[in-house]
């Protein structure tokens, strides 16, 4: 069985073609859902960091197709997330800003779901009762552990549904970064304080009276990657829809303003988009980075120049295409943790040979 499944989708293809590709990849990468038993709970974790539509958030078709396939086989399907700190703020006193539930509706995901699919906005849970402290010897950069939603405990299986996007702090926001949406707010703020451009996090935390006196240890990427240890035994698949991607700034559609005007992430739409998935989260991450590097190659020079400058100011993350996918800090640390293996073999259908060759070279 290939380490990853890929399907090509022609630019401008009808929605039926995209949905067919998602379904084929999903079933092929899960062995026809061999692990699922009727009545089990499957948690789908999309990237709903904001109310903005795809590609700033997960493609609604990915969530809709998977939910229908799982429900048809007797699963209880739950779609859950907690939006980013810029849009939702959860504190010990309750929610002081925003709503993930409303963001699920605004970005178009909720309307793709049948009535029997449950929506879970993690911030709606009780600060103490609905989150638990996770500690693991392998999570060496979290000596005091981190807090995660109890939906992890309730689920029998978890499927990760990120989108392809760059990230002003982390360089990219893909599968491993998407798992941050499972964390309680204080743990999210803790890892952010280790990264670049963290001053805005300090101001939010101070305003909400959340502890921020964490020592600076520079383990931003390690902390994020180690979150995956909390779901390692239940994670069945990571699936991407890459018909579009944000290849500058991020994670939101608008991350910065210049003289009061919004600066939007540059979105690229390749001639052949890719739908791909793997049961190995490391392989999925590496393929995603290779795909993004391919999309980034042809963007206008002014957007590339801006992104180069942003990454130079960042000081921790690197520009797309300037490193091998396996050397990405998320991928490298995940390999050290044993979360997956270094494999470049995949099964591809409908992908032009020249594109396939370039992807294989990136993953060589």
C-alpha positions in Angstrom: 0.0 0.0 0.0 1.4 3.4 -0.9 2.4 5.8 1.8 0.1 8.5 0.3 -2.7 8.7 -2.2 -2.9 11.5 -4.7 -5.5 12.5 -7.3 -5.3 15.4 -9.8 -8.2 17.8 -10.3 -8.2 20.0 -13.3 -8.5 23.8 -12.7 -12.2 24.8 -13.0 -13.4 21.2 -12.8 -17.0 20.8 -11.6 -17.7 20.1 -8.0 -18.7 16.5 -8.8 -15.2 15.8 -10.1 -13.6 17.3 -6.9 -15.9 15.3 -4.6 -15.2 12.1 -6.5 -11.5 12.7 -6.1 -11.9 13.3 -2.4 -13.9 10.1 -2.0 -11.5 8.0 -3.9 -8.5 9.3 -2.0 -10.3 8.9 1.3 -11.3 5.3 0.7 -8.0 4.3 -0.8 -5.9 5.8 2.0 -8.0 4.2 4.7 -8.3 0.7 3.1 -12.0 1.2 2.6 -12.4 2.3 6.3 -11.4 -1.0 7.5 -10.9 0.3 11.0 -14.5 1.7 11.4 -17.2 -0.2 13.3 -20.9 0.9 13.3 -21.7 3.2 16.3 -18.1 4.5 16.7 -17.4 8.2 17.0 -15.2 9.9 14.4 -14.0 13.4 15.0 -13.2 15.4 11.9 -10.8 18.3 12.7 -10.9 20.9 9.9 -8.9 24.2 10.0 -11.5 26.8 10.9 -9.1 29.4 12.3 -11.3 32.2 11.0 -14.6 32.8 9.3 -12.9 33.2 5.9 -13.7 30.7 3.1 -11.3 28.2 1.5 -8.3 28.3 1.1 -8.1 30.3 4.3 -10.0 27.4 5.9 -10.6 23.8 5.0 -12.5 23.1 1.8 -16.1 22.5 2.7 -16.3 19.6 0.2 -13.6 17.7 2.1 -15.6 17.8 5.3 -18.9 17.1 3.6 -17.7 14.1 1.6 -16.0 12.4 4.5 -18.9 13.0 6.8 -21.4 11.4 4.4 -19.1 8.4 3.8 -18.6 7.8 7.5 -22.3 8.3 8.3 -23.3 5.9 5.6 -21.3 3.2 7.4 -22.9 3.9 10.8 -20.4 6.3 12.4 -21.3 9.1 14.7 -19.6 12.0 13.0 -18.5 15.1 14.9 -16.9 18.1 13.2 -15.0 20.2 15.8 -12.5 23.0 16.2 -11.7 26.1 18.1 -10.8 29.1 15.9 -7.6 31.1 16.3 -7.0 33.6 19.1 -7.5 36.5 16.7 -11.2 35.4 16.2 -12.1 33.4 19.4 -10.9 34.0 23.0 -11.7 31.4 25.6 -10.8 32.1 29.3 -11.4 30.7 32.7 -14.3 33.2 32.9 -15.8 31.9 29.6 -15.8 33.0 26.0 -14.9 36.7 25.7 -14.8 37.0 21.9 -16.1 35.2 18.8 -17.6 31.8 18.0 -16.2 28.8 16.2 -19.8 27.6 15.6 -20.5 30.8 13.7 -17.2 30.5 11.8 -18.1 27.0 10.7 -21.2 28.5 9.2 -19.5 31.5 7.7 -16.7 29.6 5.9 -19.3 27.3 4.3 -18.5 24.0 6.1 -21.7 23.7 8.2 -23.9 24.0 5.1 -22.2 20.9 3.6 -23.2 18.7 6.5 -26.3 16.6 7.0 -28.5 17.3 10.1 -27.2 14.2 11.9 -23.6 15.5 11.9 -22.7 17.2 15.2 -20.8 20.5 15.4 -18.4 21.0 18.4 -17.0 24.4 19.2 -14.4 23.5 21.8 -14.5 26.9 23.5 -18.1 26.2 24.5 -16.9 23.6 27.0 -16.1 24.3 30.6 -12.5 25.5 31.2 -11.8 22.8 33.7 -14.2 19.9 33.1 -14.1 19.8 29.3 -10.3 19.9 28.9 -7.7 17.5 30.3 -3.9 17.7 31.0 -1.9 15.6 28.7 1.6 14.6 29.7 4.0 12.3 27.9 7.7 11.5 28.3 8.2 12.1 24.6 6.7 15.6 24.9 10.0 16.8 26.4 9.3 20.5 25.5 6.1 20.4 27.6 7.5 19.4 31.0 4.3 20.5 32.7 2.0 19.0 30.0 -0.6 20.8 27.9 -4.4 20.9 28.0 -6.6 19.3 25.3 -10.3 19.1 24.6 -12.0 16.0 26.0 -13.4 15.3 22.6 -10.2 13.5 22.0 -11.2 11.0 24.7 -14.8 10.7 23.4 -13.7 9.9 19.8 -12.8 6.4 18.7 -11.1 7.8 15.5 -9.7 11.2 14.5 -9.3 12.6 10.9 -7.2 15.7 10.3 -8.4 18.0 7.6 -6.0 20.9 7.2 -5.6 23.3 4.3 -2.5 24.4 2.4 -1.3 27.8 3.7 1.8 29.7 4.7 1.9 31.1 8.3 3.7 34.3 9.3 5.0 32.7 12.5 5.4 29.1 11.6 6.3 29.3 7.9 3.5 26.9 7.0 0.3 25.8 8.7 -0.5 22.2 7.6 -1.3 19.0 9.5 0.7 19.4 12.6 -0.2 23.1 13.1 -3.9 22.3 12.6 -3.9 20.1 15.8 -3.4 23.3 17.8 -7.2 23.8 17.5 -7.6 20.9 19.9 -5.8 22.8 22.7 -7.1 24.9 25.5 -6.3 28.6 25.2 -3.6 28.9 27.8 -1.6 26.1 26.2 -2.0 27.7 22.8 -0.7 31.0 24.2 2.2 29.1 25.9 3.7 27.7 22.6 3.0 31.0 20.7 5.3 32.9 23.2 8.2 30.8 22.0 7.8 31.9 18.4 8.5 35.0 16.4 6.0 38.0 16.3 4.7 37.0 19.7 4.1 40.5 21.2 0.5 40.6 20.1 -0.1 37.3 22.0 1.3 39.0 25.1 -1.2 41.8 24.8 -4.2 39.5 24.4 -3.1 37.3 27.3 -2.6 40.2 29.5 -6.0 41.7 28.7 -7.6 38.3 29.5 -5.6 37.7 32.6 -4.0 34.5 31.3 -0.6 33.5 32.6 2.2 34.4 30.1 5.4 34.3 32.2 6.8 31.4 30.3 10.6 31.3 29.9 11.9 31.9 26.4 13.4 28.6 25.2 13.0 28.8 21.4 11.1 25.5 21.1 8.2 26.8 19.1 8.2 24.1 16.4 8.9 21.3 18.8 6.0 22.3 21.1 3.6 22.4 18.2 4.7 19.0 16.8 4.5 17.3 20.2 0.7 18.1 20.3 0.3 15.2 17.9 1.4 12.8 20.6 -2.0 13.4 22.3 -3.9 11.9 19.4 -1.3 9.5 18.0 -3.3 6.3 18.8 -6.5 7.6 17.3 -5.4 9.6 14.3 -6.4 7.6 11.2 -5.8 10.0 8.3 -4.6 13.4 7.3 -6.3 14.6 4.1 -5.7 17.8 2.0 -7.6 19.5 -0.8 -5.0 21.5 -2.7 -6.9 23.0 -5.5 -5.9 26.4 -4.1 -3.4 27.5 -1.5 -2.4 30.6 0.5 1.3 31.0 -0.3 2.2 34.3 1.5 1.5 35.5 5.0 -1.3 33.6 6.8 -2.9 31.9 8.6 -5.8 34.2 7.9 -6.9 35.7 4.6 -5.8 39.1 6.1 -2.9 38.9 8.6 -1.6 42.5 8.4 -2.7 46.0 7.6 -0.6 48.7 6.0 -1.8 52.3 6.5 -5.1 50.9 7.5 -5.5 48.8 4.3 -5.7 45.0 4.6 -2.9 43.0 3.1 -4.3 39.7 1.9 -2.5 36.4 1.5 -1.7 35.6 -2.1 -3.8 32.7 -3.3 -2.6 30.5 -6.2 -4.8 28.2 -8.2 -2.7 25.6 -10.1 -3.7 24.1 -13.4 -3.9 20.7 -11.7 -4.9 20.8 -8.1 -4.2 17.9 -5.8 -6.2 15.9 -3.4 -4.0 13.8 -1.2 -4.0 11.8 2.0 -2.0 9.5 4.2 -2.4 7.5 7.3 1.2 8.6 8.1 1.0 12.3 9.3 4.7 12.8 8.5 4.3 11.7 4.9 1.2 13.9 4.6 3.1 16.9 5.9 6.0 16.3 3.6 3.8 15.9 0.5 1.9 19.1 1.5 5.2 21.1 1.8 6.3 19.8 -1.6 3.0 20.8 -3.2 3.2 24.3 -1.7 6.7 24.8 -2.8 5.6 23.8 -6.3 2.7 26.4 -6.2 5.0 29.1 -4.8 7.4 28.8 -7.6 5.3 30.8 -10.1 3.9 33.6 -8.0 4.4 37.3 -9.0 7.8 38.7 -8.0 6.3 41.4 -5.7 4.5 38.8 -3.6 7.6 36.6 -3.5 9.7 39.6 -2.4 7.2 40.4 0.4 7.3 36.8 1.6 11.1 36.7 1.5 11.2 39.9 3.7 8.6 38.5 6.1 10.5 35.2 6.5 13.8 37.2 7.0 12.0 39.2 9.8 10.7 36.0 11.2 14.1 34.5 11.8 12.9 31.0 12.7 10.8 29.9 9.7 12.1 29.6 6.1 10.8 30.5 2.7 9.0 27.8 0.7 11.3 26.1 -1.8 14.4 27.0 0.1 14.7 23.7 1.9 13.9 20.0 1.4 10.5 18.9 2.6 12.0 16.4 5.1 14.0 19.2 6.7 11.0 21.3 7.6 11.1 21.7 11.5 7.7 20.1 11.9 8.6 17.1 9.8 12.1 16.7 11.3 10.8 16.7 14.8 7.9 14.4 14.0 10.5 11.9 12.6 12.5 12.1 15.8 9.3 11.5 17.8 8.5 8.4 15.8 5.2 9.9 14.5 5.8 8.6 11.0 8.5 7.5 8.6 10.5 9.0 5.8 8.9 7.6 2.6 8.4 9.2 -0.8 6.3 6.5 -2.5 2.7 7.4 -3.4 0.0 6.3 -5.7 -1.0 9.1 -8.2 -3.9 9.3 -10.7 -4.7 12.2 -13.0 -1.4 14.0 -12.2 0.7 15.3 -15.2 4.0 13.5 -15.4 6.1 16.7 -15.2 4.3 17.7 -12.0 4.7 14.3 -10.6 8.4 14.3 -11.4 8.9 17.6 -9.6 7.1 16.4 -6.5 9.1 13.2 -6.4 12.3 15.3 -6.7 11.2 17.5 -3.8 10.6 14.3 -1.7 13.7 12.5 -2.9 
